[in-house]
Amino acid sequence: MSATSNATPKTDRLPLEGVRVIELTHMVMGPTCGMILGDLGAEVIKIEPIKGDGTRRLLGAGAGFFRTFNRNKKSVALDVHETAGLDALLKLIDTADVFIENFKPGRMAELGLDYATLRLRNPKLIYVSHKGFLSGPYEKRLALDEVVQMMAGLAYMTGPSGRPLRAGSSVNDIMGGMFGAIGVLAALHERNSSESGKEVQSALFENCVLLSAQHMQQFAVTGKAAAPMPERISAWGIYDVFELAQQEQMFIAATGDGQWKTLCEVIGRLDLLADPRLATNNDRVLARGWLIDELRTTLVRLEGEVLARQFEDLAIPFAAITRPEQLFDDPHLLASGGLAQLELEDGSSTAMPLLPISLDGNRLQPRRPIPKIGEHTHDVMHALGYTDAQIADLAAHGVLKLDEPTA
């Protein structure tokens, strides 16, 4: 297979092959961590309630959560509130390299699944908690992605003055899971020499503060508070969304003098290029009050498809305003292998974005379908030493759920 192929070679060993991860999570943050580790080759065993992870049944904005963040995982359905179910989970954790959780503060301690308890059973265990806040005055608060976006300045920066607006995706949940995975990779590396595990914590609030750090430092450097993005003073003279012919919209930027010259030539505004008030980028920043309106009067008559070809050929930064559903047909994603067919639990399939990394030119692929509730319960329990009769008895008493074969 060539180095530029997009498929993961079947003969290649994935980086985390041989690492066992037990995941007791729901929603987005914890599952994202497990998905990343699974994509990298770890065996990820997701522990679900008997009725399945409630995220499977979300509607509206949550309808895509489960399938998006739970590929490359096995499903074991256990009632951990029953002694026999909790005992089975503990036996499974004894075999694990990594344990992931993202429940409210104190919940794991109530179940006897906190790090202090589990490290006594498995000293090499890497324990990953995904929380709202790291240790401090806020640590017992409940948090959501939207909560921390309001607290950490992101919502203020995203919306216009007086209208704080959350980002249009679960940015902190997803990045929080990513930082949890980074912590796992660091702890696995250290364990190679220390022979001991470590507790890793990742938190929504601190993640969002990192996203706001550039605006904090803008204030530290300039002494002026950063304005919300819709009202910001841009660092670049041309850096905006413009309406084109056919009511299309396009983001266009010219961050240097060369790009400014090319832009003026493409749109036929050599008069602007000759204007001494627009000689440098800083001049154009100061002239934005009238310059952007002047550009709008020209661009509204031009066709987006034609401009896109010219801008790409001439290295002008641009982007059509794209809706998420249009990404299924994005030519770059299709040609580069950025989307892969993922089999769902009902046997259907969907195109799913892959992790935005490649290893030796290869993208990390789905290796198994989205699991059915309890699809792997029997096999995992059997590997722990439970007999078929014991497994059947636990299922009969509602302690575990076995996948029901389809007709």
Secondary structure, 3 states (H helix, E strand, C coil): CCCCCCCCCCCCCCCCCCCEEEEECCCCHHHHHHHHHHHCCCEEEEEECCCCCHHHHCCHHHCCHHHHHCCCEEEEEECCCCHHHHHHHHHHHHCCCEEEECCCCCHHHHCCCCHHHHHHHCCCCEEEEEECCCCCCCCCCCCCHHHHHHHCCHHHHHCCCCCCCCCCCCHHHHHHHHHHHHHHHHHHHHHHHHCCCEEEEEEHHHHHHHHCHHHHHHHHHHCCCCCCHHHCCCCCCEEEEEECHHHCEEEEEECCHHHHHHHHHHHCCHHHHHCHHHCCHHHHHHCHHHHHHHHHHHHCCCCHHHHHHHHHHHCCCEEECCCHHHHHHCHHHHHHCCEEEEECCCCCEEEEECCCCEECCEECCCCCCCCCCCCCHHHHHHHCCCCHHHHHHHHHCCCEECCCCCC
